[in-house]
Amino acid sequence: MTVSYVVAGFEQSDASKMMHVELDAAKNALPLKGESQGHNGALHQFLILSGRNLKNNARNPGIYYVRLVMYAMLCLVLGLMFIGVGDRDDHQDIQSRINLLWYTSSFLIFMSVAVLPFFIEERAVFLREKNNGWYSVGPYVLANAVTALPGIFLIALVCTVALIPLASMNGLGSFLLVLFLGLAASEAMMTLIAVLVPHYIIGIAIGAGAFGFFMLCQGVLLVFDDIPPYFIWGYFIALHTYVFRAMLLNEIDDDDVFNSDIFPTGEAIKEYFSFEDNDFGEDCLVIFCYGIIFHLIVYAWLSRESNGKR
């Protein structure tokens, strides 16, 4: 039996016909390398990638489920530890409220470094599929950003419900908004780090170092007026600055009265932190813009990298 006879026999077999049918279906479903990704359209690519991301998020417990339990337990402990602190107006209780907001705005954001290994794994998949012409960079980045939001919102919601009522703090809805925006921006920053570094250990070290620096410069451990001039730039670039400031502005009103010689009114607290001229809505907008800027940089870098210019 010659090789040509075997080949000819296979071409006439049912297996060969089935293989050609499957290949034709695959060709029609996705463009081949070198063809325009616009063959499927950006919207089609976005919808396909969004569906795949949602399935992956649901199947991988490490992305959201484990983090959700971790965040929920931590905020429950915080609520029980600071229970009813918002109903008391002594100086030590005011300080406790400030400390609670600092911890919440710092550590909950800090824990976003946990998602870095998943983002770095996804980058390798993206580069392979992009080089095969399956989709373009824009729909991929947008799909990743959008499909991350439901999980982030769920984490923010559980944290808010577990913490704010127990601690008797103010503005549950506004607190939820700030925490959601802060978590979304911090995960966008982790996405950016993930596309820049070759290994997740390096990424975690960079992310933890950046967040640690932000925590130092956000104007709590040292208030704005006491930060050395050579580090004052850290105050303005720190994501944590705007998250903490928005949370404090949500918690304190100018006409609040306290049983404290140092902080007799809410206005005095704002003056101490140099927040008297700041606005809650503007800080929320800044946090939102941080997330958008991080995703735009991710888009620019992946476009460069996928075109072989790195």
CYANA upper distance limits for C-alpha pairs under 8 A (distance plus 0.5 A):
  1 MET  CA      5 TYR  CA      7.11
  1 MET  CA      6 VAL  CA      7.85
  2 THR  CA      6 VAL  CA      7.07
  3 VAL  CA      7 VAL  CA      6.72
  4 SER  CA      8 ALA  CA      6.54
  5 TYR  CA      9 GLY  CA      6.57
  6 VAL  CA     10 PHE  CA      6.68
  7 VAL  CA     11 GLU  CA      6.81
  8 ALA  CA     12 GLN  CA      7.13
  9 GLY  CA     13 SER  CA      6.85
 10 PHE  CA     15 ALA  CA      7.96
 10 PHE  CA     16 SER  CA      6.61
 11 GLU  CA     16 SER  CA      6.01
 11 GLU  CA     17 LYS  CA      8.05
 12 GLN  CA     16 SER  CA      7.28
 12 GLN  CA     17 LYS  CA      8.02
 13 SER  CA     17 LYS  CA      7.12
 14 ASP  CA     18 MET  CA      6.64
 15 ALA  CA     19 MET  CA      6.63
 16 SER  CA     20 HIS  CA      6.79
 17 LYS  CA     21 VAL  CA      6.78
 18 MET  CA     22 GLU  CA      6.78
 19 MET  CA     23 LEU  CA      6.67
 20 HIS  CA     24 ASP  CA      6.55
 21 VAL  CA     25 ALA  CA      6.73
 22 GLU  CA     26 ALA  CA      6.69
 23 LEU  CA     27 LYS  CA      6.66
 24 ASP  CA     28 ASN  CA      6.75
 25 ALA  CA     29 ALA  CA      6.64
 26 ALA  CA     30 LEU  CA      6.77
 27 LYS  CA     31 PRO  CA      6.84
 27 LYS  CA     32 LEU  CA      7.36
 29 ALA  CA     40 ASN  CA      8.49
 30 LEU  CA     40 ASN  CA      7.59
 30 LEU  CA    133 GLY  CA      8.44
 30 LEU  CA    134 TRP  CA      6.26
 31 PRO  CA     35 GLU  CA      6.36
 31 PRO  CA     36 SER  CA      7.52
 31 PRO  CA     37 GLN  CA      6.87
 31 PRO  CA     39 HIS  CA      7.08
 31 PRO  CA     40 ASN  CA      7.99
 31 PRO  CA    133 GLY  CA      6.66
 31 PRO  CA    134 TRP  CA      6.51
 32 LEU  CA    132 ASN  CA      7.19
 32 LEU  CA    133 GLY  CA      6.22
 32 LEU  CA    134 TRP  CA      7.61
 33 LYS  CA    131 ASN  CA      7.49
 33 LYS  CA    132 ASN  CA      5.34
 33 LYS  CA    133 GLY  CA      4.93
 33 LYS  CA    134 TRP  CA      8.05
 34 GLY  CA    133 GLY  CA      7.02
 35 GLU  CA     39 HIS  CA      8.25
 35 GLU  CA    133 GLY  CA      7.39
 36 SER  CA    133 GLY  CA      8.10
 37 GLN  CA     41 GLY  CA      7.38
 37 GLN  CA     42 ALA  CA      8.27
 37 GLN  CA    133 GLY  CA      6.90
 37 GLN  CA    134 TRP  CA      7.28
 37 GLN  CA    135 TYR  CA      5.98
 37 GLN  CA    136 SER  CA      6.58
 38 GLY  CA     42 ALA  CA      6.83
 40 ASN  CA     44 HIS  CA      6.39
 40 ASN  CA     45 GLN  CA      7.04
 41 GLY  CA     45 GLN  CA      6.83
 42 ALA  CA     46 PHE  CA      6.55
 42 ALA  CA    136 SER  CA      8.25
 42 ALA  CA    138 GLY  CA      8.31
 42 ALA  CA    139 PRO  CA      6.47
 43 LEU  CA     47 LEU  CA      6.69
 43 LEU  CA    139 PRO  CA      7.84
 44 HIS  CA     48 ILE  CA      6.72
 45 GLN  CA     49 LEU  CA      6.54
 45 GLN  CA    135 TYR  CA      6.75
 45 GLN  CA    136 SER  CA      8.47
 45 GLN  CA    139 PRO  CA      6.57
 45 GLN  CA    140 TYR  CA      8.24
 46 PHE  CA     50 SER  CA      6.40
 46 PHE  CA    139 PRO  CA      5.17
 46 PHE  CA    140 TYR  CA      7.09
 46 PHE  CA    142 LEU  CA      7.74
 46 PHE  CA    143 ALA  CA      6.15
 47 LEU  CA     51 GLY  CA      6.65
 47 LEU  CA    143 ALA  CA      8.10
 48 ILE  CA     52 ARG  CA      6.82
 49 LEU  CA     53 ASN  CA      6.55
 49 LEU  CA    139 PRO  CA      8.14
 49 LEU  CA    140 TYR  CA      7.11
 49 LEU  CA    143 ALA  CA      6.57
 49 LEU  CA    144 ASN  CA      8.48
 50 SER  CA     54 LEU  CA      6.64
 50 SER  CA    143 ALA  CA      5.49
 50 SER  CA    144 ASN  CA      7.56
 50 SER  CA    146 VAL  CA      8.26
 50 SER  CA    147 THR  CA      6.62
 51 GLY  CA     55 LYS  CA      6.82
 52 ARG  CA     56 ASN  CA      6.67
 53 ASN  CA     57 ASN  CA      6.53
 53 ASN  CA    143 ALA  CA      8.14
 53 ASN  CA    144 ASN  CA      7.49
 53 ASN  CA    147 THR  CA      7.06
 54 LEU  CA     58 ALA  CA      6.66
 54 LEU  CA    147 THR  CA      6.71
 55 LYS  CA     59 ARG  CA      6.63
 56 ASN  CA     60 ASN  CA      6.47
 57 ASN  CA     61 PRO  CA      8.00
 57 ASN  CA     63 ILE  CA      6.75
 57 ASN  CA     64 TYR  CA      7.58
 60 ASN  CA     64 TYR  CA      8.17
 61 PRO  CA     65 TYR  CA      5.37
 61 PRO  CA     66 VAL  CA      6.41
 62 GLY  CA     66 VAL  CA      5.84
 62 GLY  CA     67 ARG  CA      7.38
 63 ILE  CA     67 ARG  CA      7.41
 63 ILE  CA    115 VAL  CA      6.93
 63 ILE  CA    118 PHE  CA      7.78
 64 TYR  CA     68 LEU  CA      6.19
 64 TYR  CA    151 GLY  CA      6.81
 65 TYR  CA     69 VAL  CA      6.82
 66 VAL  CA     70 MET  CA      6.66
 67 ARG  CA     71 TYR  CA      6.45
 67 ARG  CA    155 ILE  CA      8.41
 68 LEU  CA     72 ALA  CA      6.47
 68 LEU  CA    154 LEU  CA      8.36
 68 LEU  CA    155 ILE  CA      5.97
 68 LEU  CA    158 VAL  CA      8.34
 69 VAL  CA     73 MET  CA      6.54
 70 MET  CA     74 LEU  CA      6.67
 71 TYR  CA     75 CYS  CA      6.62
 71 TYR  CA    108 LEU  CA      7.95
 71 TYR  CA    155 ILE  CA      7.49
 71 TYR  CA    158 VAL  CA      8.48
 71 TYR  CA    159 CYS  CA      6.87
 72 ALA  CA     76 LEU  CA      6.56
 72 ALA  CA    155 ILE  CA      8.09
 72 ALA  CA    158 VAL  CA      6.52
 72 ALA  CA    159 CYS  CA      5.92
 72 ALA  CA    162 ALA  CA      7.20
 73 MET  CA     77 VAL  CA      6.69
 74 LEU  CA     78 LEU  CA      6.72
 75 CYS  CA     79 GLY  CA      6.52
 75 CYS  CA    159 CYS  CA      6.04
 75 CYS  CA    160 THR  CA      8.32
 75 CYS  CA    162 ALA  CA      6.30
 75 CYS  CA    163 LEU  CA      5.86
 76 LEU  CA     80 LEU  CA      6.69
 76 LEU  CA    159 CYS  CA      8.21
 76 LEU  CA    162 ALA  CA      5.61
 76 LEU  CA    163 LEU  CA      6.39
 77 VAL  CA     81 MET  CA      6.49
 78 LEU  CA     82 PHE  CA      6.52
 78 LEU  CA    100 LEU  CA      8.34
 78 LEU  CA    163 LEU  CA      7.04
 79 GLY  CA     83 ILE  CA      5.90
 79 GLY  CA    162 ALA  CA      7.17
 79 GLY  CA    163 LEU  CA      5.00
 79 GLY  CA    164 ILE  CA      7.48
 79 GLY  CA    165 PRO  CA      8.31
 79 GLY  CA    166 LEU  CA      5.51
 79 GLY  CA    167 ALA  CA      5.67
 80 LEU  CA    166 LEU  CA      6.98
 80 LEU  CA    167 ALA  CA      7.81
 82 PHE  CA     96 SER  CA      8.12
 82 PHE  CA    100 LEU  CA      8.21
 82 PHE  CA    166 LEU  CA      8.16
 82 PHE  CA    167 ALA  CA      5.95
 83 ILE  CA    166 LEU  CA      5.68
 83 ILE  CA    167 ALA  CA      4.81
 83 ILE  CA    168 SER  CA      7.59
 84 GLY  CA     88 ARG  CA      7.73
 84 GLY  CA    166 LEU  CA      6.72
 84 GLY  CA    167 ALA  CA      5.07
 84 GLY  CA    168 SER  CA      5.55
 84 GLY  CA    169 MET  CA      8.44
 85 VAL  CA     93 ASP  CA      6.52
 85 VAL  CA     96 SER  CA      7.76
 85 VAL  CA     97 ARG  CA      7.17
 85 VAL  CA    167 ALA  CA      5.96
 85 VAL  CA    168 SER  CA      6.87
 85 VAL  CA    169 MET  CA      7.98
 86 GLY  CA     93 ASP  CA      8.20
 86 GLY  CA     97 ARG  CA      7.42
 86 GLY  CA    167 ALA  CA      6.45
 86 GLY  CA    168 SER  CA      5.17
 86 GLY  CA    169 MET  CA      5.33
 86 GLY  CA    170 ASN  CA      7.96
 87 ASP  CA    168 SER  CA      6.65
 87 ASP  CA    169 MET  CA      8.29
 88 ARG  CA     93 ASP  CA      6.63
 88 ARG  CA     94 ILE  CA      8.35
 89 ASP  CA     93 ASP  CA      6.51
 89 ASP  CA     94 ILE  CA      6.76
 89 ASP  CA    257 VAL  CA      8.36
 89 ASP  CA    258 PHE  CA      5.45
 89 ASP  CA    259 ASN  CA      6.11
 89 ASP  CA    260 SER  CA      8.24
 90 ASP  CA     94 ILE  CA      6.83
 90 ASP  CA    258 PHE  CA      6.90
 90 ASP  CA    259 ASN  CA      5.38
 90 ASP  CA    260 SER  CA      6.44
 91 HIS  CA     95 GLN  CA      6.77
 91 HIS  CA    258 PHE  CA      7.92
 91 HIS  CA    259 ASN  CA      6.85
 91 HIS  CA    260 SER  CA      5.35
 91 HIS  CA    261 ASP  CA      8.32
 91 HIS  CA    262 ILE  CA      8.15
 91 HIS  CA    263 PHE  CA      7.68
 92 GLN  CA     96 SER  CA      6.60
 93 ASP  CA     97 ARG  CA      6.69
 94 ILE  CA     98 ILE  CA      6.87
 95 GLN  CA     99 ASN  CA      6.62
 96 SER  CA    100 LEU  CA      6.56
 97 ARG  CA    101 LEU  CA      6.80
 98 ILE  CA    102 TRP  CA      6.66
 98 ILE  CA    248 LEU  CA      7.90
 99 ASN  CA    103 TYR  CA      6.61
100 LEU  CA    104 THR  CA      6.57
101 LEU  CA    105 SER  CA      6.46
101 LEU  CA    244 PHE  CA      7.04
101 LEU  CA    247 MET  CA      7.18
101 LEU  CA    248 LEU  CA      7.48
102 TRP  CA    106 SER  CA      6.43
102 TRP  CA    220 VAL  CA      7.68
102 TRP  CA    244 PHE  CA      6.63
103 TYR  CA    107 PHE  CA      6.13
103 TYR  CA    108 LEU  CA      8.15
104 THR  CA    108 LEU  CA      6.11
104 THR  CA    109 ILE  CA      8.30
105 SER  CA    109 ILE  CA      6.76
105 SER  CA    179 LEU  CA      8.05
105 SER  CA    240 HIS  CA      6.85
105 SER  CA    243 VAL  CA      6.43
105 SER  CA    244 PHE  CA      5.84
105 SER  CA    247 MET  CA      8.36
106 SER  CA    110 PHE  CA      6.52
106 SER  CA    215 MET  CA      6.67
106 SER  CA    240 HIS  CA      6.80
106 SER  CA    244 PHE  CA      8.34
107 PHE  CA    111 MET  CA      6.70
108 LEU  CA    112 SER  CA      7.85
108 LEU  CA    183 LEU  CA      8.24
109 ILE  CA    182 GLY  CA      7.22
109 ILE  CA    183 LEU  CA      6.29
109 ILE  CA    186 SER  CA      6.79
109 ILE  CA    240 HIS  CA      8.34
110 PHE  CA    186 SER  CA      8.46
110 PHE  CA    208 ALA  CA      7.48
110 PHE  CA    211 PHE  CA      6.55
110 PHE  CA    212 GLY  CA      8.39
112 SER  CA    116 LEU  CA      8.41
112 SER  CA    183 LEU  CA      7.69
112 SER  CA    186 SER  CA      6.84
112 SER  CA    187 GLU  CA      6.37
112 SER  CA    190 MET  CA      7.73
113 VAL  CA    187 GLU  CA      8.25
113 VAL  CA    190 MET  CA      6.96
113 VAL  CA    204 ILE  CA      6.37
113 VAL  CA    207 GLY  CA      6.69
113 VAL  CA    208 ALA  CA      7.28
114 ALA  CA    204 ILE  CA      8.22
115 VAL  CA    119 PHE  CA      7.02
115 VAL  CA    187 GLU  CA      8.06
115 VAL  CA    190 MET  CA      7.86
116 LEU  CA    120 ILE  CA      6.70
116 LEU  CA    190 MET  CA      6.53
116 LEU  CA    191 THR  CA      7.60
116 LEU  CA    193 ILE  CA      8.46
116 LEU  CA    194 ALA  CA      6.60
116 LEU  CA    200 TYR  CA      6.65
116 LEU  CA    203 GLY  CA      7.29
116 LEU  CA    204 ILE  CA      7.17
117 PRO  CA    121 GLU  CA      6.79
117 PRO  CA    194 ALA  CA      8.39
117 PRO  CA    200 TYR  CA      5.65
118 PHE  CA    122 GLU  CA      6.83
119 PHE  CA    123 ARG  CA      6.90
119 PHE  CA    190 MET  CA      8.44
119 PHE  CA    191 THR  CA      6.69
119 PHE  CA    194 ALA  CA      6.38
119 PHE  CA    195 VAL  CA      8.47
120 ILE  CA    124 ALA  CA      7.52
120 ILE  CA    194 ALA  CA      5.57
120 ILE  CA    195 VAL  CA      7.25
120 ILE  CA    198 PRO  CA      8.36
120 ILE  CA    199 HIS  CA      7.76
120 ILE  CA    200 TYR  CA      6.97
121 GLU  CA    125 VAL  CA      7.43
122 GLU  CA    126 PHE  CA      6.63
123 ARG  CA    127 LEU  CA      6.74
123 ARG  CA    194 ALA  CA      8.17
123 ARG  CA    195 VAL  CA      7.08
124 ALA  CA    128 ARG  CA      6.89
125 VAL  CA    129 GLU  CA      6.70
126 PHE  CA    130 LYS  CA      6.26
127 LEU  CA    131 ASN  CA      6.50
127 LEU  CA    306 SER  CA      6.68
128 ARG  CA    132 ASN  CA      6.87
129 GLU  CA    133 GLY  CA      6.99
129 GLU  CA    134 TRP  CA      6.08
129 GLU  CA    135 TYR  CA      7.72
130 LYS  CA    134 TRP  CA      6.17
130 LYS  CA    135 TYR  CA      6.23
130 LYS  CA    136 SER  CA      6.85
130 LYS  CA    137 VAL  CA      8.04
130 LYS  CA    306 SER  CA      7.45
131 ASN  CA    306 SER  CA      7.32
135 TYR  CA    139 PRO  CA      7.97
135 TYR  CA    140 TYR  CA      7.92
136 SER  CA    140 TYR  CA      7.16
137 VAL  CA    141 VAL  CA      6.69
137 VAL  CA    299 TYR  CA      7.06
137 VAL  CA    302 LEU  CA      7.32
137 VAL  CA    303 SER  CA      6.66
138 GLY  CA    142 LEU  CA      6.62
138 GLY  CA    299 TYR  CA      7.10
139 PRO  CA    143 ALA  CA      6.32
140 TYR  CA    144 ASN  CA      6.70
141 VAL  CA    145 ALA  CA      6.70
141 VAL  CA    295 HIS  CA      7.64
141 VAL  CA    298 VAL  CA      7.97
141 VAL  CA    299 TYR  CA      6.75
142 LEU  CA    146 VAL  CA      6.58
143 ALA  CA    147 THR  CA      6.43
144 ASN  CA    148 ALA  CA      6.69
145 ALA  CA    149 LEU  CA      7.43
145 ALA  CA    188 ALA  CA      8.11
145 ALA  CA    295 HIS  CA      8.03
147 THR  CA    151 GLY  CA      8.40
148 ALA  CA    152 ILE  CA      6.82
149 LEU  CA    153 PHE  CA      6.43
149 LEU  CA    184 ALA  CA      7.47
150 PRO  CA    154 LEU  CA      6.67
151 GLY  CA    155 ILE  CA      6.80
152 ILE  CA    156 ALA  CA      6.69
152 ILE  CA    180 PHE  CA      7.09
152 ILE  CA    183 LEU  CA      7.17
152 ILE  CA    184 ALA  CA      7.01
153 PHE  CA    157 LEU  CA      6.44
153 PHE  CA    180 PHE  CA      6.22
154 LEU  CA    158 VAL  CA      6.63
155 ILE  CA    159 CYS  CA      6.64
156 ALA  CA    160 THR  CA      6.57
156 ALA  CA    176 LEU  CA      6.65
156 ALA  CA    179 LEU  CA      6.40
156 ALA  CA    180 PHE  CA      5.79
156 ALA  CA    183 LEU  CA      8.17
157 LEU  CA    161 VAL  CA      6.63
157 LEU  CA    176 LEU  CA      6.74
157 LEU  CA    180 PHE  CA      8.43
158 VAL  CA    162 ALA  CA      6.50
159 CYS  CA    163 LEU  CA      6.56
160 THR  CA    164 ILE  CA      6.13
160 THR  CA    172 LEU  CA      7.39
160 THR  CA    175 PHE  CA      7.58
160 THR  CA    176 LEU  CA      6.35
161 VAL  CA    165 PRO  CA      7.11
161 VAL  CA    172 LEU  CA      8.40
162 ALA  CA    166 LEU  CA      7.56
163 LEU  CA    167 ALA  CA      6.63
164 ILE  CA    168 SER  CA      6.30
164 ILE  CA    169 MET  CA      5.69
164 ILE  CA    170 ASN  CA      7.86
164 ILE  CA    172 LEU  CA      6.85
165 PRO  CA    169 MET  CA      7.10
165 PRO  CA    172 LEU  CA      8.49
169 MET  CA    251 GLU  CA      7.35
170 ASN  CA    250 ASN  CA      7.55
170 ASN  CA    251 GLU  CA      5.76
171 GLY  CA    175 PHE  CA      6.49
171 GLY  CA    250 ASN  CA      6.77
171 GLY  CA    251 GLU  CA      7.22
172 LEU  CA    176 LEU  CA      6.65
173 GLY  CA    177 LEU  CA      6.82
174 SER  CA    178 VAL  CA      6.80
174 SER  CA    250 ASN  CA      7.24
175 PHE  CA    179 LEU  CA      6.62
175 PHE  CA    247 MET  CA      6.73
175 PHE  CA    250 ASN  CA      7.60
176 LEU  CA    180 PHE  CA      6.46
177 LEU  CA    181 LEU  CA      6.65
178 VAL  CA    182 GLY  CA      6.50
178 VAL  CA    243 VAL  CA      6.89
178 VAL  CA    246 ALA  CA      7.32
178 VAL  CA    247 MET  CA      7.34
178 VAL  CA    284 CYS  CA      6.94
179 LEU  CA    183 LEU  CA      6.55
179 LEU  CA    243 VAL  CA      7.89
180 PHE  CA    184 ALA  CA      6.58
181 LEU  CA    185 ALA  CA      6.56
181 LEU  CA    284 CYS  CA      7.80
181 LEU  CA    287 ILE  CA      6.74
181 LEU  CA    288 PHE  CA      6.54
182 GLY  CA    186 SER  CA      6.57
182 GLY  CA    239 LEU  CA      8.17
182 GLY  CA    240 HIS  CA      8.49
182 GLY  CA    243 VAL  CA      6.70
182 GLY  CA    287 ILE  CA      6.81
182 GLY  CA    288 PHE  CA      8.41
183 LEU  CA    187 GLU  CA      6.61
184 ALA  CA    188 ALA  CA      6.70
184 ALA  CA    291 GLY  CA      7.07
185 ALA  CA    189 MET  CA      6.77
185 ALA  CA    287 ILE  CA      7.09
185 ALA  CA    288 PHE  CA      7.27
185 ALA  CA    290 TYR  CA      6.41
185 ALA  CA    291 GLY  CA      4.56
185 ALA  CA    292 ILE  CA      8.33
185 ALA  CA    294 PHE  CA      8.24
186 SER  CA    190 MET  CA      6.83
186 SER  CA    239 LEU  CA      8.40
186 SER  CA    291 GLY  CA      7.85
187 GLU  CA    191 THR  CA      6.66
188 ALA  CA    192 LEU  CA      6.86
188 ALA  CA    291 GLY  CA      6.05
188 ALA  CA    294 PHE  CA      6.19
188 ALA  CA    295 HIS  CA      6.64
189 MET  CA    193 ILE  CA      6.84
189 MET  CA    291 GLY  CA      7.72
189 MET  CA    294 PHE  CA      6.23
189 MET  CA    295 HIS  CA      8.44
190 MET  CA    194 ALA  CA      6.52
190 MET  CA    207 GLY  CA      7.35
191 THR  CA    195 VAL  CA      7.01
191 THR  CA    294 PHE  CA      8.44
191 THR  CA    295 HIS  CA      8.28
191 THR  CA    298 VAL  CA      7.78
192 LEU  CA    196 LEU  CA      7.05
192 LEU  CA    294 PHE  CA      6.74
192 LEU  CA    295 HIS  CA      7.62
192 LEU  CA    297 ILE  CA      7.60
192 LEU  CA    298 VAL  CA      5.84
193 ILE  CA    197 VAL  CA      6.81
193 ILE  CA    203 GLY  CA      6.53
193 ILE  CA    206 ILE  CA      8.27
193 ILE  CA    207 GLY  CA      7.72
194 ALA  CA    198 PRO  CA      8.35
194 ALA  CA    200 TYR  CA      7.75
194 ALA  CA    203 GLY  CA      6.76
195 VAL  CA    298 VAL  CA      7.50
195 VAL  CA    301 TRP  CA      8.08
195 VAL  CA    302 LEU  CA      7.79
197 VAL  CA    202 ILE  CA      7.18
197 VAL  CA    203 GLY  CA      6.51
198 PRO  CA    202 ILE  CA      8.02
199 HIS  CA    203 GLY  CA      6.96
200 TYR  CA    204 ILE  CA      6.49
201 ILE  CA    205 ALA  CA      6.74
202 ILE  CA    206 ILE  CA      6.72
203 GLY  CA    207 GLY  CA      6.47
204 ILE  CA    208 ALA  CA      6.34
205 ALA  CA    209 GLY  CA      6.49
206 ILE  CA    210 ALA  CA      6.60
207 GLY  CA    211 PHE  CA      6.64
208 ALA  CA    212 GLY  CA      6.42
209 GLY  CA    213 PHE  CA      6.69
210 ALA  CA    214 PHE  CA      6.72
211 PHE  CA    215 MET  CA      6.65
212 GLY  CA    216 LEU  CA      6.96
213 PHE  CA    217 CYS  CA      6.83
213 PHE  CA    234 GLY  CA      8.18
214 PHE  CA    218 GLN  CA      6.37
214 PHE  CA    234 GLY  CA      7.20
214 PHE  CA    235 TYR  CA      7.79
214 PHE  CA    237 ILE  CA      8.46
214 PHE  CA    238 ALA  CA      5.30
214 PHE  CA    239 LEU  CA      7.42
214 PHE  CA    240 HIS  CA      6.57
214 PHE  CA    241 THR  CA      8.02
215 MET  CA    238 ALA  CA      8.25
215 MET  CA    240 HIS  CA      6.90
215 MET  CA    241 THR  CA      8.46
216 LEU  CA    220 VAL  CA      8.20
216 LEU  CA    221 LEU  CA      6.92
216 LEU  CA    222 LEU  CA      8.03
217 CYS  CA    221 LEU  CA      8.29
217 CYS  CA    222 LEU  CA      7.85
217 CYS  CA    227 ILE  CA      7.98
217 CYS  CA    231 PHE  CA      8.00
217 CYS  CA    232 ILE  CA      7.96
217 CYS  CA    234 GLY  CA      6.02
217 CYS  CA    235 TYR  CA      5.30
217 CYS  CA    238 ALA  CA      7.44
217 CYS  CA    241 THR  CA      8.03
218 GLN  CA    223 VAL  CA      8.50
218 GLN  CA    234 GLY  CA      8.16
218 GLN  CA    235 TYR  CA      5.72
218 GLN  CA    238 ALA  CA      6.81
218 GLN  CA    240 HIS  CA      6.31
218 GLN  CA    241 THR  CA      4.73
218 GLN  CA    242 TYR  CA      8.50
218 GLN  CA    244 PHE  CA      8.20
219 GLY  CA    223 VAL  CA      4.77
219 GLY  CA    224 PHE  CA      5.57
219 GLY  CA    227 ILE  CA      8.16
219 GLY  CA    235 TYR  CA      7.24
219 GLY  CA    241 THR  CA      7.26
219 GLY  CA    273 PHE  CA      7.54
220 VAL  CA    224 PHE  CA      8.46
220 VAL  CA    273 PHE  CA      8.16
222 LEU  CA    226 ASP  CA      6.26
222 LEU  CA    227 ILE  CA      6.40
223 VAL  CA    227 ILE  CA      6.97
223 VAL  CA    272 TYR  CA      8.14
223 VAL  CA    273 PHE  CA      6.24
223 VAL  CA    274 SER  CA      8.37
224 PHE  CA    232 ILE  CA      8.31
224 PHE  CA    235 TYR  CA      8.12
224 PHE  CA    273 PHE  CA      7.00
224 PHE  CA    274 SER  CA      7.13
225 ASP  CA    274 SER  CA      8.25
227 ILE  CA    231 PHE  CA      7.10
227 ILE  CA    232 ILE  CA      6.49
228 PRO  CA    232 ILE  CA      6.74
229 PRO  CA    233 TRP  CA      8.49
231 PHE  CA    235 TYR  CA      7.91
232 ILE  CA    236 PHE  CA      7.62
233 TRP  CA    237 ILE  CA      6.95
234 GLY  CA    238 ALA  CA      6.30
235 TYR  CA    241 THR  CA      6.93
236 PHE  CA    241 THR  CA      7.72
237 ILE  CA    241 THR  CA      8.48
238 ALA  CA    242 TYR  CA      7.98
239 LEU  CA    243 VAL  CA      7.09
239 LEU  CA    287 ILE  CA      7.33
239 LEU  CA    290 TYR  CA      8.12
240 HIS  CA    244 PHE  CA      6.45
241 THR  CA    245 ARG  CA      6.51
242 TYR  CA    246 ALA  CA      6.44
242 TYR  CA    283 ASP  CA      5.92
242 TYR  CA    284 CYS  CA      7.92
242 TYR  CA    286 VAL  CA      7.75
242 TYR  CA    287 ILE  CA      7.13
243 VAL  CA    247 MET  CA      6.74
243 VAL  CA    283 ASP  CA      7.85
243 VAL  CA    284 CYS  CA      8.16
243 VAL  CA    287 ILE  CA      7.67
244 PHE  CA    248 LEU  CA      6.63
245 ARG  CA    249 LEU  CA      6.54
245 ARG  CA    275 PHE  CA      7.82
245 ARG  CA    280 PHE  CA      8.27
245 ARG  CA    283 ASP  CA      7.88
246 ALA  CA    250 ASN  CA      6.57
246 ALA  CA    279 ASP  CA      8.22
246 ALA  CA    280 PHE  CA      5.61
246 ALA  CA    281 GLY  CA      8.43
246 ALA  CA    283 ASP  CA      6.36
246 ALA  CA    284 CYS  CA      7.33
247 MET  CA    251 GLU  CA      6.73
248 LEU  CA    252 ILE  CA      6.51
249 LEU  CA    253 ASP  CA      7.57
249 LEU  CA    270 LYS  CA      8.45
249 LEU  CA    275 PHE  CA      8.49
249 LEU  CA    279 ASP  CA      8.01
249 LEU  CA    280 PHE  CA      6.54
250 ASN  CA    280 PHE  CA      7.41
252 ILE  CA    256 ASP  CA      7.41
252 ILE  CA    266 GLY  CA      6.06
253 ASP  CA    266 GLY  CA      5.81
253 ASP  CA    267 GLU  CA      7.52
254 ASP  CA    265 THR  CA      7.14
254 ASP  CA    266 GLY  CA      4.96
254 ASP  CA    267 GLU  CA      4.76
254 ASP  CA    268 ALA  CA      8.37
254 ASP  CA    270 LYS  CA      8.44
255 ASP  CA    265 THR  CA      6.81
255 ASP  CA    266 GLY  CA      6.44
255 ASP  CA    267 GLU  CA      7.33
256 ASP  CA    265 THR  CA      5.75
256 ASP  CA    266 GLY  CA      5.35
256 ASP  CA    267 GLU  CA      8.19
257 VAL  CA    264 PRO  CA      6.29
257 VAL  CA    265 THR  CA      4.98
257 VAL  CA    266 GLY  CA      7.03
258 PHE  CA    263 PHE  CA      7.24
258 PHE  CA    264 PRO  CA      5.44
258 PHE  CA    265 THR  CA      6.22
258 PHE  CA    266 GLY  CA      8.26
259 ASN  CA    263 PHE  CA      8.37
259 ASN  CA    264 PRO  CA      6.73
260 SER  CA    264 PRO  CA      5.50
262 ILE  CA    268 ALA  CA      8.37
263 PHE  CA    268 ALA  CA      5.91
263 PHE  CA    269 ILE  CA      6.24
264 PRO  CA    268 ALA  CA      7.10
265 THR  CA    269 ILE  CA      7.33
266 GLY  CA    270 LYS  CA      6.99
267 GLU  CA    271 GLU  CA      6.70
267 GLU  CA    276 GLU  CA      7.51
268 ALA  CA    272 TYR  CA      6.65
269 ILE  CA    273 PHE  CA      7.01
270 LYS  CA    274 SER  CA      6.35
270 LYS  CA    275 PHE  CA      5.20
270 LYS  CA    276 GLU  CA      5.53
271 GLU  CA    275 PHE  CA      6.42
271 GLU  CA    276 GLU  CA      5.90
278 ASN  CA    282 GLU  CA      8.11
278 ASN  CA    283 ASP  CA      8.28
279 ASP  CA    283 ASP  CA      6.90
280 PHE  CA    284 CYS  CA      6.87
281 GLY  CA    285 LEU  CA      6.73
282 GLU  CA    286 VAL  CA      6.77
283 ASP  CA    287 ILE  CA      6.83
284 CYS  CA    288 PHE  CA      6.72
285 LEU  CA    289 CYS  CA      6.63
286 VAL  CA    290 TYR  CA      6.75
287 ILE  CA    291 GLY  CA      7.24
288 PHE  CA    292 ILE  CA      7.05
289 CYS  CA    293 ILE  CA      6.52
290 TYR  CA    294 PHE  CA      6.70
291 GLY  CA    295 HIS  CA      6.84
292 ILE  CA    296 LEU  CA      6.71
293 ILE  CA    297 ILE  CA      6.75
294 PHE  CA    298 VAL  CA      6.76
295 HIS  CA    299 TYR  CA      6.68
296 LEU  CA    300 ALA  CA      6.75
297 ILE  CA    301 TRP  CA      6.58
298 VAL  CA    302 LEU  CA      6.51
299 TYR  CA    303 SER  CA      6.56
300 ALA  CA    304 ARG  CA      6.81
301 TRP  CA    305 GLU  CA      6.51
302 LEU  CA    306 SER  CA      6.26
303 SER  CA    307 ASN  CA      6.74
304 ARG  CA    308 GLY  CA      7.23
304 ARG  CA    309 LYS  CA      6.05
304 ARG  CA    310 ARG  CA      6.89
305 GLU  CA    309 LYS  CA      6.18
305 GLU  CA    310 ARG  CA      5.53
